[in-house]
Amino acid sequence: MISFAVRMKFASEDRAEVAESLRLLAAASRQEPGCISYIPHYLEGDPDTVLIYEQYRDAKALEAHRASEHFKNHAVGGLFQKMRERSTENLVALV
């Protein structure tokens, strides 16, 4: 299984548009056969920072996610155009 968290910082004025992009992206991503979990969060006390927790069955499933139309439209064409900072934390399950 592949698990990671993506942290992105946005401008306050983009908050509504970011929320809608995340809603659409999460709904479509959760329908992917290889997606185990896709949960976007705002950071408590910092609504301009988003953390997305993602899990995929394997590398092929993650590749399919990144090649999907919804990823291209809502992430690459939407969120990535608005974000001011981005970092990814790759995770290794303990059990």
N, C-alpha and C positions, 0 to 999 in steps of 0.2 A: 504494500500500500504506500502511496505517496501522500504526504501531508505537509502543508505549509500555510503560512500566514502572510498576507500582503497588506502592508500599511501604506496608506496614501493620505496626503494632506491637500486640502482644497481651500479656495477662498470662500468666505462666508456667503457672498452673494451667489455662489453656485450651488448652495446647499440643496435647494429644491430640485434642480436638474440632476444633481449627483444622486439624490435619493431615488428619483424615477429611473435613472439608468441602472442603478443597483437592483431595484425591484424587478425590472425586466430581465436583467442578466441573471439574477439568482433564480428566477422562475424557470427560465429556459435551461440553465445549467443543471438544475436539479432533475431535469427530464433526461439528461444524457445517461445512457446505460452504464458508463464507467464512473459516473460521479457518485461518490458515497455521501459527501457533505459539502454544502456551499452556503456559508452563513456570513453575511455582511453585518458589521457592528459599527456603531459610533463609539468613540472612546468617551467614557463617562467624564464629564467636565470639559470635554474638548470636541464639540460636535462638528468641527471642521476636519477632524482626523477620522478616517475609516479604516477598520481592520477587517479583512475578509479571511475567514478560516475555510480552507479547502482541503478535501480529501478525494483521491482518485484511486481506482482499483490498481492501476499500474501506469507505466510510462506511456503506453499506447492510448490509454484513456485520457491522460493529460494532453497528449498531442492532439487527439480528436477534439478536446475542449478548445484548445487554442486555435484550431483550424475551423471551428464552427462559425457560422454566419452571425449568431448572436454575440459571440466574443468579438468578432471583427467590428460589428456595429456598435455595441454598447461599451465595450472596454477600449479597444484601439481607437475607434472613431468618436467615442464619447468621453469616458473617464480619463483616458490617457491624455486627451487634449486639454482637460481642465486641471489635472493634478499639478501641484507645485513641488511635491516631493514624493518619492516612492522607495520602499525597501521591501525585501522579501526575506522571510525567515523559514528555512527548510527544517522540518521537524522529523525526529526519529521516535517512534512509539516505544515505550518502555515495556509494554506487555502485549 
